[in-house]
Amino acid sequence: MTDEKFALLRTHRNNIGRYRRLLKTKLTEFERQFIERRLVEERSAMERIAASVFPLTFQVGAKALETSASETINDGGNRDAVPIFSF
């Protein structure tokens, strides 16, 4: 199934490239609007497929978000100290 999604991603990418090339040519306003609309549709479709193929989920525990004074790098009293998180 992933191979099918990669093929769809390539197809959308190729269509986006084609539409971009067409937008560089002399077009009527109606043609330009149509192509711009199709370009938005292709990008949206590509983003949906990419999100399903490459889901980005980050899970950070509550303990990792808590820092104490001993877990902070302090460079001589600088208020812009960088917290250290242990995962």
C-alpha positions, 0 to 999 in steps of 0.5 A: 500500500505504501508503494501506491501512496508513493506513486500518488505522491509522484503523480501529484508532484509531477502535476504541480510541476506541470501547472507551475510551468503552465503558469509561466506561459501566456494564459487568459485570466480564466485559464490562469484561475483554473490552473491556480485552483488545480495547483491548490487542489494538487498541493492539498492532495499531496499534503494529505497523502504525505501526512498519512505516509509520514505521520509526525507524532511526538510524545513528550512526558510531563517529567521531561518538561519539568526542569529544576535549577540543577538541570539548567545550564547557567553561564554566570548568571545569564537569564537566558539559561538553557534547560536540559531535558532528560528523555 
